[in-house]
Amino acid sequence: YGGEEFAVILPGTDRVETRAIVDRMRRQIEAVSGDPKVTISGGVATFPTDATTVDDLVAAADEALYESKRGGRNRVSTSTRHLKSAPLPRLAPLPEPPPAAA
């Protein structure tokens, strides 16, 4: 991992709470920053929603982090791994149309 990267472990928090906490950290760091201005980009991933192993969880957070950096930095992105792995819902078949009137 890069030298300027770190992880924050937040047991018992869901993705909404986690994102809010990381965004609050981001804003506080920006607010106290002097010259040169310091900002952070964050990547949020949650267990077991985004990954079920430590390595996959770190990878999911890293992917979200780099999404923040590609998006212009000084922002927080949430992992979308759960969207990629979730099965699509099965749709019920449409009923047969009524017979045509003669």
C-alpha positions in Angstrom: 0.0 0.0 0.0 1.1 3.6 -0.5 2.9 5.4 2.2 0.2 8.0 2.6 -2.7 5.5 2.9 -4.2 4.4 6.2 -7.3 2.4 7.3 -10.0 3.2 9.8 -11.8 0.2 11.3 -15.4 1.0 12.5 -17.0 -2.0 14.1 -20.7 -2.0 14.3 -21.3 0.7 11.7 -23.1 0.2 8.4 -22.1 1.8 5.1 -24.2 5.0 5.6 -22.7 5.6 9.1 -19.2 4.8 7.9 -19.4 7.1 5.0 -20.7 9.9 7.2 -17.9 9.4 9.7 -15.2 9.4 6.9 -16.7 12.4 5.3 -16.7 14.3 8.6 -13.0 13.3 9.0 -12.3 14.7 5.5 -14.0 18.0 6.3 -12.3 18.4 9.6 -8.8 17.8 8.1 -9.5 20.3 5.4 -10.8 22.8 7.9 -7.6 22.7 10.1 -5.3 22.6 7.2 -2.9 25.4 6.7 -0.4 26.1 4.0 0.1 23.9 2.1 -3.5 22.8 2.1 -4.1 19.2 3.2 -7.1 17.2 2.1 -7.9 13.5 2.1 -9.8 11.2 -0.2 -11.6 8.2 1.3 -12.8 4.8 0.2 -15.5 3.0 2.2 -16.1 -0.7 2.1 -18.1 -2.7 4.6 -18.0 -6.3 5.8 -19.7 -8.5 4.7 -21.6 -6.4 2.2 -18.6 -5.7 0.0 -16.3 -8.5 0.9 -16.0 -11.6 3.2 -12.2 -11.7 3.6 -9.8 -9.2 4.9 -7.9 -9.1 1.6 -11.1 -8.5 -0.4 -12.3 -5.9 2.1 -9.0 -3.9 1.8 -9.2 -4.3 -2.0 -12.8 -3.0 -2.1 -11.8 0.0 0.0 -8.8 0.6 -2.2 -11.0 0.6 -5.3 -13.4 3.1 -3.7 -10.4 5.3 -2.7 -9.1 5.4 -6.2 -12.6 6.3 -7.5 -12.4 9.3 -5.1 -9.0 10.3 -6.5 -10.2 9.9 -10.1 -13.2 12.0 -9.3 -11.1 15.0 -8.3 -9.8 14.1 -4.8 -11.0 15.5 -1.4 -14.0 13.3 -1.5 -15.4 10.0 -0.2 -16.5 7.1 -2.4 -18.3 3.9 -1.4 -17.5 0.5 -2.8 -19.8 -0.8 -5.4 -18.7 -4.4 -5.2 -22.0 -5.4 -3.6 -23.8 -4.1 -6.8 -21.5 -6.1 -9.1 -22.0 -9.4 -7.2 -25.7 -9.2 -6.4 -27.8 -11.4 -8.5 -30.4 -9.7 -10.6 -34.0 -10.3 -9.5 -35.9 -12.8 -11.5 -38.9 -11.3 -13.2 -42.2 -13.2 -13.3 -43.2 -14.3 -16.8 -45.9 -12.1 -18.4 -49.3 -13.6 -18.6 -50.5 -14.8 -22.0 -52.6 -12.2 -23.9 -56.3 -12.9 -24.2 -57.3 -14.5 -27.5 -58.1 -12.1 -30.3 -61.8 -11.4 -30.9 -63.2 -12.8 -34.1 
